[in-house]
Amino acid sequence: SSDLEVLEVLSFIAYSQPVTEEELEGLGRAGISTTVRQLLRRELVKIERGSQNETQYVTTPRFLELFGLRSRHDLPLPGDFAFK
């Protein structure tokens, strides 16, 4: 997985959490499971069990720390970006 692919998947999880395996597979990316394993190994996302005992992915406190966020609600909104 390229760094850009990893960041895209991490962003999807961060903004959409909790995210199921089905939702991740719905992104249509080849090798999505490899990318998710990489994020798990780096402790940027973790697995939680949903109400139907399905696997869900959420970001970790380490993710927040690395990106200088107090909570996931501090994630920037698309309008916060100024493109030149």
Secondary structure, 3 states (H helix, E strand, C coil): CCHHHHHHHHHHHHHHCCEEHHHHHCCCCCCHHHHHHHHHHCCCEEEEECCCCCEEEEECHHHHHHCCCCCHHHCCCHHHCCCC
